[in-house]
């Protein structure tokens, strides 16, 4: 599940190119040709479906996924048992950082991992890199968004599309410094300045920026915000520590809005931009609504997530590709009888008719037609008579002209 934004407008320009995994390194282009574009390649689509439907990204979904009330909190990119079962790169299945990866891939527009806004994302890239190696023809852009939008946290389904094309150089990314600041002098105005250019209104802004804070943690050594650990994070799951916005920070629900509104738990994080949601009159209308109506929050979040995931992205084909998230269609079971000729017995009258015609031309039940010498002689004589008759007629017509 995630705050996904886009592809060519990349933060890591990761949709742009092969990502260097050394800390602080800039994202670099592959030394060979750029990553294969989506086009309408059946092989690409097959690979994307394989990743989406595998235990790497369970339920094949580009969604924040269905509710699983019996499971409570579950990991963000995990299998139904909250345990990675396909590859070592998902050794800690509950990795909420992939939410942030999808958002920063589209929202920061910054080409280097060393930027402060991208602190910590190296961990998410390390988990995804082996998947990229296994499915090398899938673009980083699609892989990041697929990871960000696939989860088992009990959130809404997100109508994602794929086919993003990786760019080939950092200079193809827009200018830097476009992530919002968590503590600006005027949080409400700052958020509008940053997100209005993305085509979001106050409703979309609240959902896209803040709604996904229901998942994950902030770490002071990375962002400068939050506590080193709290009673909710000191034991993990995943890497212990940090400060979360919610108690169940791996469950996608509307508790973020409730907790921000009440501000009763010092172990829960409230950034200045979070507090602005209940201080700004326009933001407050939506924040109050989402605190009371989880269905409305899910609906608006899904719309905002899908919209943001496409910002700045170039798709091939231009309209993108939607992967059906429904159950796999079972092939038709082969039943031999359905395709047999099912020969029927001839009627007695038809048998008599065929026998009579066969006997009339010299055949008999005891002697097959091809070996009936008498009939063959008759046929040969008939052919000779026809031939001489034809020649005689031609000679007569030749002399009639004199």
Secondary structure by P-SEA (a helix, b strand, c coil): cccccccccccccccccccccccccccccccccccccccccaaaaaaaaaaaacccccccccccccccccccccccccccccccccccccccccccaaaaaaaaacccccccccccccccaaaaaaaaaaaaaaaccccaaaaaaaaaaccccbbbbbbcccbbbbbcccccccccccccccccccaaaaaaaacccccccaaaaaaaccccccccccccccccccccccccccccccbbbbbbcccccccccaaaaaaaaaccccccccccccccccccaaaaaaaaaaaccaaaaaaaaaaaaaaaaaccbbbcccccccccccccccccccccccccccbbbbcaaaaaaaaaaaaaaccccccccccaaaaaaaaaaaaaaaaaaaaaaaaaaaaccc
